[in-house]
Amino acid sequence: MAAALDPRVLDIVDLRRISASDLDPLLTRETEEWLRLFGWDFGPSASLVRRYVGLQALAGRALVAGGAVVGYVYFVSEDRKGLLGDLFVSEECRTVENETSLVRAAVEELLRNPTIKRVESQLMMLRSDGRGALPFPEYLRIYPRQFMVLEVALAAGLKPGRAASKAQFDGWSARRQDEAAQVIAAAYAGHLDGDVNDQYRSVWGARRFLANIVQYPGCGTFFQPASFVALDAWSGAVCGVSLTSMLSAGNGHITQICVEPRLKGQGLGYELMRRSLLAFSEAGCRKVSLTVTSANTEAVRLYERMGFRSARQFHALVWDRG
């Protein structure tokens, strides 16, 4: 029988020194855990990590114990921003100390570059927010967030909202991308979530956000049949957006829902959400999930009224040095 791993005796090494085959057992365990905790098929994301690790092209750090990889974090940087893409530590070595050691190593590496002014992360597996243990506390802001889940059967009882007769609704089309980006930027101007994800702060950033969720598997596989736009009754311009993905068979996810500020409080968000939920039901989904910043109480109340319940708490961590 192999000796038990001691979570206190670990080395942190550059992820580019790790082979894809060495990382593969950990990725397999992570994939199993994502499915168990979130109903989320992490397989496509794991395949991308495996590919880039094999090419020695993924920046990050790995935890190694007795020659075995027991944890990893990877990060990317572009322009003035760094992003912690993922972090996972195997159960036998999963301590707050080991997790925060990985976060610390990644953030220190990123902020060693004087051109990087901001680092963002939304690590749903992280047990602790790391308060008091992470580097550069003078730059750190912590945003509690929730992973909320709805049993889709409950959506059948949702009545059409008052906005159903005041706006037009259409399925998502790529030709709507520029208009949708403008709605996102307007909706998040001065909003708390613009502090969590700076892509929301500009039309250019919102375009990149839309391209990422449509083309890449980070938030599941984009699901066009449950994605909608709301159109202004007078001008026909996009004034609200609900975008969705499939996390796994039977598990849908709301990746983005927002409306123009001038139309807030008129039931447009409710009606967009209701239509997405009904489309998920028609597609055979059993559950639908979303993430929300806890301090966004207006959104949390809407989701709870529609039947969503909080299933997991996590934290968005942002280091911003201007």
C-alpha angles and dihedrals in degrees: 000000000000117000116257115259116251107224089204095061106066139136125214112216136174110275089226088068090060122088122226090242091054091052096042099086090053092048090051091054092046091051090053091050095049089053093048097046102034108014084243124145101221091178098102091049091046089052091055091048090048092049096050093042087053089054091047086235102120118094115218148091134270132206111225127191122178091344093307124113106236101167144008145182127194131195141186132201134201131172106327098341138080125198129200100219102189144343130194134167123187116252097251091056099033105125129142088244094055094045094048091046088061093046091048093051092050096046093046090052092050096046091047083077106081092209092062107089100165138036123191132190138171102182106176093186095054110113097203136034086230094233108177094008105070127085127257096024088174089069098036125109122180124207119188111220137183135222103214127193134197128196100232093219087073091062091072089072095054112111122217110272125239089256090064091084096038102053138038122238130207137176119262118275129178089235087069093059098101093047091047091051090055091051092050093049091048093046094053099041104129090355125138092241090059085067091052096047117020092196086080092062098075140030089240091053092046090054089055090047091052092047090051097051093044097045107030134056099232092110097028126273114321110253111204098182091067096040118098144174127211116222126210108251092225106036102023090228121141110266102164139026138200114183124183145184141193114245094185139326106315095006120100129183135204104224098178138004124169143138134204112278093241090061099046115126094028097100096255094125091049093052093047090050093046092053092049091050093050090049090051089051091052088051090057099255118158098192138023125197139188139175125234138176107251093224089058088088096167091059093042091053091050092051092047091049089054091051105266117142129194111256102172139011122218138157137244109216120202128182110193122176096170 
